[in-house]
């Protein structure tokens, strides 16, 4: 099948970013991983503006986090000196409803590798994050 490729962790998966979504993909790639781009804000007010009121998250641990918990965590987070070494790859974008997009990608943070998924909504006020999830990729050793 021409639109399939071998994934580095399992069976063949279809490439899902259609050509008409490439501009959206490029725009959202600049925002991932979420909350780690100072050009989009560093204060609680900035984060509140980018997070939908109904936002929630599932962390790599499998725990669910509320919008308020995430905002409090961001407000008290210390900078990560290794953040500049993080590598994102394998981005895909799919429109799941009008102006609502699912972005998936892999994040390498040194030895920690996670698959990430973020639901974004394009609004008149800019991009809003609706949901985020990180899943740890088990080591193959």
BAMI-336256 format. One line per 10 residues: number of its first residue (from 1); their letters; for each residue x, y, z of C-alpha. Coordinates in Angstrom, 3 decimals. Layout:
<sites>
NUM) A) X/Y/Z  ...
</sites>
This chain:
<sites>
1) XXXXXXXXXX) 0.000/0.000/0.000  1.599/3.319/-1.029  0.596/5.386/2.038  1.988/2.974/4.610  5.340/2.866/6.283  6.983/0.617/8.830  6.816/2.004/12.344  9.850/1.621/14.568  7.763/-0.176/17.144  5.330/-2.467/15.469
11) XXXXXXXXXX) 3.162/-3.126/12.468  2.724/-0.909/9.451  0.846/2.305/10.063  -0.740/4.596/7.525  0.584/8.108/7.038  -2.290/10.296/8.106  -1.327/13.874/7.308  -3.089/14.797/4.113  -1.542/17.486/1.899  -4.233/20.041/2.739
21) XXXXXXXXXX) -3.248/19.801/6.434  0.490/20.350/6.001  0.247/24.070/6.864  -1.662/23.252/10.065  0.861/20.542/10.895  3.762/22.977/10.483  2.024/25.580/12.627  1.300/23.134/15.449  4.718/21.461/15.321  6.124/24.796/16.489
31) XXXXXXXXXX) 3.965/24.523/19.631  4.965/20.988/20.611  5.854/19.811/23.118  3.203/21.968/24.728  4.214/24.386/27.499  7.882/24.286/26.472  8.021/27.221/24.053  8.629/30.547/25.800  7.690/32.424/22.616  4.079/31.376/23.310
41) XXXXXXXXXX) 4.195/32.408/26.958  5.694/31.635/30.330  3.180/32.973/32.842  0.042/31.473/34.290  -1.984/34.041/32.338  -0.270/32.916/29.095  -0.989/29.255/29.848  -4.609/30.010/30.763  -5.014/31.699/27.379  -3.742/28.643/25.499
51) XXXXXXXXXX) -5.655/25.987/27.479  -9.346/25.400/26.830  -11.524/25.651/29.978  -12.396/21.934/29.598  -8.762/20.823/29.135  -7.468/17.681/30.825  -4.419/15.513/30.421  -3.297/11.924/30.846  0.341/11.839/31.855  2.904/9.191/30.948
61) XXXXXXXXXX) 2.154/7.611/34.341  -1.446/7.040/33.273  -2.721/9.561/35.825  -5.369/12.083/34.805  -4.719/15.746/35.489  -7.161/18.641/35.572  -6.617/22.001/33.960  -6.086/23.585/37.376  -3.501/20.978/38.402  -1.583/21.527/35.151
71) XXXXXXXXXX) -1.697/25.311/35.584  -0.385/25.041/39.160  2.373/22.678/38.027  3.415/25.007/35.215  3.440/27.977/37.567  5.886/26.202/39.918  8.000/24.358/37.340  11.741/24.923/37.301  13.447/25.222/33.907  14.889/21.955/32.535
81) XXXXXXXXXX) 18.491/22.537/31.397  18.317/19.496/29.080  15.186/20.722/27.282  17.210/22.078/24.362  18.411/18.510/23.688  14.912/17.070/23.336  14.057/15.668/19.923  10.586/15.548/18.376  9.848/13.390/15.333  7.196/11.423/13.447
91) XXXXXXXXXX) 4.601/14.209/13.493  1.169/13.457/12.092  -1.920/15.657/11.903  -5.539/14.733/11.404  -8.570/17.017/11.413  -11.108/15.312/13.671  -13.849/17.968/13.429  -14.105/21.445/11.945  -11.117/23.441/13.283  -10.153/20.596/15.678
101) XXXXXXXXXX) -6.884/18.766/15.059  -5.113/15.755/16.538  -1.320/16.042/16.511  0.729/12.953/17.332  4.498/12.650/17.579  7.383/11.011/19.397  9.391/12.902/22.001  12.913/11.812/22.951  14.054/13.265/26.274  17.399/11.532/26.592
111) XXXXXXXXXX) 16.652/7.921/27.530  12.945/8.634/28.055  10.860/8.214/24.897  7.153/8.997/24.797  4.457/9.069/22.165  2.436/12.264/22.457  -1.057/13.252/21.361  -2.563/16.738/21.615  -6.006/17.900/20.559  -5.933/21.493/19.338
121) XXXXXXXXXX) -8.771/23.843/18.399  -8.294/26.852/16.136  -10.318/29.778/17.521  -10.621/33.484/16.801  -8.359/34.057/19.816  -5.722/31.598/18.586  -4.899/27.955/19.190  -6.392/26.252/22.281  -5.281/22.948/23.768  -8.215/20.651/24.552
131) XXXXXXXXXX) -6.451/17.460/25.621  -2.955/16.039/25.902  -1.537/12.577/26.540  1.929/11.109/26.836  2.639/7.370/26.757  6.040/5.936/27.610  7.611/3.744/24.922  9.089/0.681/26.555  12.765/0.002/25.949  13.476/-2.895/23.585
141) X) 16.445/-4.129/25.646
</sites>
